[in-house]
Amino acid sequence: MQFLQTPFGELAYKKHGNGKNIHLLFHGFGQTMKAFDPFLRLKTNNDCFLVFDVFYHGHSSWISTRQKLTKQVWEEILLNLMEKEDFEQFHLVGYSMGGKFSLVTFELFPERVISLLLMAPDGIKTGFWYNMATFPGAFNRLFKYVVFHPRQFFKWMDRFHRLGLLESSFIKFVKSQMRTRTKRAQVYFTWNVFKPLQPDLEKIIAAFRESQTPITLVSGKFDKMVTSENLHPFSSKIPHIQILELPCGHNTLIEETVDYLLKENSEIA
């Protein structure tokens, strides 16, 4: 494991391979770089996979909750990474929250990105937790209270489920991310620090249409978190986009994507 030292914290990553075909891989919320272990089956001798622990996950650390992860900060971090690892162009692979990191990276460096593979990406249609975290004033305090005192909140979720207002998969996802106080703190601090890191979709769409950079957008047919319908307003504006819908839910999308690419003998993007 290696660490990129920055003024904002340490970014942990592993380097797989020494090829010139650089891939940056960003995992989802609550995961670590190990989520991309299945992707190592796709690596060729020409590839180099840089697989990260996103800040507040795994072995990466962030300097302070008062320091927000802005686009300018993320740009500086990536430039430091490019200098350290000596590369200029790269592919992007992102799952869920990591999809948002990939989109913002493309927005910042469209001329450097060779291709993108996005699996159920966050950042196209914001989810419930992000919306709660970004509400001003009392609602932000309410979010903090829910995160650190979740019992009553879970009771309300169960009531909404019995009324048919919440999907079982959504409840399962939320409870899994808030099972312990440590995980609940991760929810709160992650979403608050990452709040400024929102992709400018119109700018990104325009860049795709101009550059014709290859992009593959993968969703799960049974995914209730990020659906094909949610992604359609974005994907429909990029004529050359490749769209895949695989027979799975949100949590198994990485493995299903790898299986699909191996079966089809396809490249990552």
Phi and psi in degrees as a GROMACS rama.xvg file:
@    title "Ramachandran Plot"
@    xaxis  label "Phi"
@    yaxis  label "Psi"
@TYPE xy
-120.594  163.259  GLN-2
-131.401  131.467  PHE-3
-93.274  114.243  LEU-4
-83.5472  123.717  GLN-5
-132.131  165.467  THR-6
-65.1925  -10.4978  PRO-7
-107.552  -8.96095  PHE-8
147.206  -176.423  GLY-9
-103.673  128.207  GLU-10
-104.083  112.917  LEU-11
-85.5656  141.461  ALA-12
-157.662  160.726  TYR-13
-118.549  143.708  LYS-14
-109.408  119.16  LYS-15
-113.113  110.478  HIS-16
92.5307  162.972  GLY-17
-125.195  18.3575  ASN-18
-69.6291  169.141  GLY-19
-87.0265  -7.97532  LYS-20
-90.3076  90.7973  ASN-21
-82.7281  132.13  ILE-22
-122.84  130.735  HIS-23
-103.921  124.204  LEU-24
-119.267  124.559  LEU-25
-120.353  125.813  PHE-26
-85.0259  -179.996  HIS-27
-92.4356  176.603  GLY-28
-62.7325  138.619  PHE-29
80.0692  0.240259  GLY-30
-104.181  -177.764  GLN-31
-133.505  -176.599  THR-32
-58.1746  -21.9398  MET-33
-64.627  -19.758  LYS-34
-59.4162  -24.0385  ALA-35
-98.0389  11.65  PHE-36
-54.0411  -39.7591  ASP-37
-59.3847  -27.4965  PRO-38
-69.8366  -18.4429  PHE-39
-63.3096  -20.9019  LEU-40
-66.9349  -18.6159  ARG-41
-93.8787  -10.8082  LEU-42
-70.9232  134.218  LYS-43
-106.872  176.296  THR-44
-65.6388  -20.1769  ASN-45
-86.8759  -5.27692  ASN-46
-99.1778  153.749  ASP-47
-133.935  117.358  CYS-48
-99.4632  121.638  PHE-49
-104.88  109.385  LEU-50
-110.562  126.139  VAL-51
-107.947  152.6  PHE-52
-93.5665  113.798  ASP-53
-63.4347  151.186  VAL-54
-51.0685  144.02  PHE-55
70.2181  12.4435  TYR-56
-133.374  147.431  HIS-57
55.9169  -129.054  GLY-58
-96.7121  2.05581  HIS-59
-81.1536  149.456  SER-60
-133.507  149.58  SER-61
-117.06  144.94  TRP-62
-65.4549  -43.5145  ILE-63
-168.35  146.838  SER-64
-66.6575  -17.8898  THR-65
-75.7444  -20.5635  ARG-66
-91.7261  112.65  GLN-67
-84.0724  151.748  LYS-68
-87.6503  89.5837  LEU-69
-87.4624  170.177  THR-70
-63.5921  -36.5302  LYS-71
-64.8751  -40.498  GLN-72
-65.7638  -44.9677  VAL-73
-63.474  -38.1729  TRP-74
-60.7087  -44.4652  GLU-75
-63.418  -40.9871  GLU-76
-62.0833  -44.6864  ILE-77
-66.3518  -39.0135  LEU-78
-62.9147  -37.9086  LEU-79
-63.9122  -39.7766  ASN-80
-64.5851  -44.3446  LEU-81
-61.4671  -38.5796  MET-82
-67.8446  -43.9522  GLU-83
-64.6792  -44.7688  LYS-84
-93.0291  -2.82384  GLU-85
59.5133  61.3259  ASP-86
-142.454  158.613  PHE-87
-121.139  -33.5329  GLU-88
-118.94  155.147  GLN-89
-163.462  159.845  PHE-90
-94.8291  155.986  HIS-91
-121.834  134.713  LEU-92
-130.914  122.774  VAL-93
-139.364  139.304  GLY-94
-119.208  128.691  TYR-95
54.2187  -118.515  SER-96
-56.4987  -34.3482  MET-97
-64.8299  -23.339  GLY-98
-66.0214  -35.6829  GLY-99
-66.0119  -40.7454  LYS-100
-61.5634  -38.4319  PHE-101
-67.2942  -42.9907  SER-102
-62.2823  -44.5267  LEU-103
-65.4261  -37.9154  VAL-104
-63.9361  -41.1786  THR-105
-64.1351  -40.3537  PHE-106
-58.8639  -39.3602  GLU-107
-77.7778  -33.7297  LEU-108
-132.948  56.2212  PHE-109
-61.6108  -29.7451  PRO-110
-78.1826  -13.8937  GLU-111
-98.3905  -16.6348  ARG-112
-86.4296  125.536  VAL-113
-85.0025  -39.5273  ILE-114
-162.817  163.105  SER-115
-130.956  140.284  LEU-116
-124.223  112.558  LEU-117
-114.643  124.818  LEU-118
-113.444  114.261  MET-119
43.168  56.4556  ALA-120
-71.9834  138.04  PRO-121
-75.8739  160.91  ASP-122
102.145  -12.5462  GLY-123
-94.3652  -48.6549  ILE-124
-128.838  112.89  LYS-125
-65.4668  145.378  THR-126
-92.0057  178.495  GLY-127
-57.9161  -47.5755  PHE-128
-66.6812  -40.6979  TRP-129
-64.0142  -41.9115  TYR-130
-61.267  -41.9265  ASN-131
-63.1013  -41.7425  MET-132
-67.9585  -26.8847  ALA-133
-97.7284  -3.02076  THR-134
-63.7585  140.574  PHE-135
-78.1253  165.168  PRO-136
55.5066  -123.463  GLY-137
-61.3449  -32.0034  ALA-138
-69.4617  -33.7209  PHE-139
-66.9022  -38.8012  ASN-140
-66.575  -36.5266  ARG-141
-62.5686  -42.6947  LEU-142
-58.9875  -45.3372  PHE-143
-61.2925  -41.3306  LYS-144
-63.4068  -43.2735  TYR-145
-61.0266  -42.448  VAL-146
-63.9888  -40.64  VAL-147
-96.2205  -9.52831  PHE-148
-136.201  72.4995  HIS-149
-84.7991  -11.262  PRO-150
-58.0017  -48.773  ARG-151
-65.2665  -36.281  GLN-152
-63.0695  -42.2097  PHE-153
-61.9956  -37.4559  PHE-154
-62.2097  -42.7897  LYS-155
-65.607  -37.8809  TRP-156
-61.3281  -43.4267  MET-157
-63.7459  -36.9981  ASP-158
-65.1121  -44.0226  ARG-159
-62.9591  -34.5263  PHE-160
-66.1786  -43.0044  HIS-161
-63.3076  -29.7065  ARG-162
-83.0664  -1.95172  LEU-163
80.555  18.3836  GLY-164
-94.9876  -15.2838  LEU-165
-130.914  139.65  LEU-166
-75.3123  147.003  GLU-167
-59.7866  -39.9276  SER-168
-64.6478  -35.7676  SER-169
-66.6718  -44.9407  PHE-170
-62.2836  -42.5507  ILE-171
-60.6671  -42.5299  LYS-172
-63.4617  -48.0256  PHE-173
-62.2457  -46.1845  VAL-174
-65.117  -35.3478  LYS-175
-66.3292  -32.0518  SER-176
-84.0022  -10.2733  GLN-177
-125.751  25.5816  MET-178
-67.2177  -36.8724  ARG-179
-123.84  165.132  THR-180
-62.313  -36.4069  ARG-181
-63.046  -43.9449  THR-182
-68.596  -35.5957  LYS-183
-66.9811  -37.487  ARG-184
-64.3339  -37.8298  ALA-185
-60.7112  -41.8686  GLN-186
-57.5428  -51.6089  VAL-187
-64.839  -50.3516  TYR-188
-70.6293  -37.1398  PHE-189
-61.4878  -53.4946  THR-190
-67.0853  -31.8131  TRP-191
-73.9104  -40.9244  ASN-192
-70.385  -35.366  VAL-193
-86.1455  -0.552766  PHE-194
-50.8769  -42.5059  LYS-195
-71.6729  -13.0951  PRO-196
-86.1529  69.4635  LEU-197
-113.695  125.922  GLN-198
-67.1688  142.311  PRO-199
-87.2112  96.0159  ASP-200
-65.1712  -37.2351  LEU-201
-64.4447  -41.534  GLU-202
-65.5336  -40.464  LYS-203
-66.8512  -43.3853  ILE-204
-60.9077  -44.3019  ILE-205
-61.2843  -39.8819  ALA-206
-66.1317  -39.6575  ALA-207
-63.4442  -44.3043  PHE-208
-66.2107  -33.8511  ARG-209
-77.7826  -43.5659  GLU-210
-87.8907  -22.2795  SER-211
59.5522  28.2053  GLN-212
-60.0058  127.93  THR-213
-59.341  134.954  PRO-214
-140.643  132.454  ILE-215
-117.758  128.707  THR-216
-116.461  118.148  LEU-217
-113.798  134.035  VAL-218
-132.978  163.844  SER-219
-102.51  133.6  GLY-220
-58.4195  -32.7224  LYS-221
-106.117  15.4631  PHE-222
-78.414  120.423  ASP-223
-96.0599  -7.81924  LYS-224
-84.7707  -48.9307  MET-225
-131.18  106.478  VAL-226
-99.2335  162.095  THR-227
-58.92  -36.3664  SER-228
-64.1975  -39.5484  GLU-229
-62.1724  -35.8269  ASN-230
-84.0943  -16.8172  LEU-231
-60.1375  -42.9131  HIS-232
-57.8804  -27.3439  PRO-233
-82.7116  -53.2106  PHE-234
-65.818  -31.4166  SER-235
-68.0406  -15.5588  SER-236
-95.638  1.99797  LYS-237
-119.785  96.0305  ILE-238
-57.8557  -34.1697  PRO-239
-90.9631  5.24042  HIS-240
-66.1935  143.519  ILE-241
-100.525  125.733  GLN-242
-114.175  130.138  ILE-243
-125.268  134.587  LEU-244
-122.416  114.094  GLU-245
-101.866  153.061  LEU-246
-79.1948  70.8254  PRO-247
-155.844  176.363  CYS-248
-98.7367  -165.461  GLY-249
-69.0548  -43.5479  HIS-250
-72.6059  -20.386  ASN-251
-108.952  14.0068  THR-252
-67.8062  -34.3561  LEU-253
-62.6033  -50.828  ILE-254
-62.1286  -41.6167  GLU-255
-65.7661  -35.6748  GLU-256
-65.9908  -43.9231  THR-257
-60.4465  -46.0694  VAL-258
-59.9372  -41.1795  ASP-259
-63.9649  -46.8021  TYR-260
-64.6059  -37.4093  LEU-261
-68.2813  -40.8412  LEU-262
-64.429  -40.8261  LYS-263
-86.464  -2.3177  GLU-264
53.5813  42.6922  ASN-265
-100.615  156.132  SER-266
-76.057  168.899  GLU-267
-61.6053  -37.6142  ILE-268
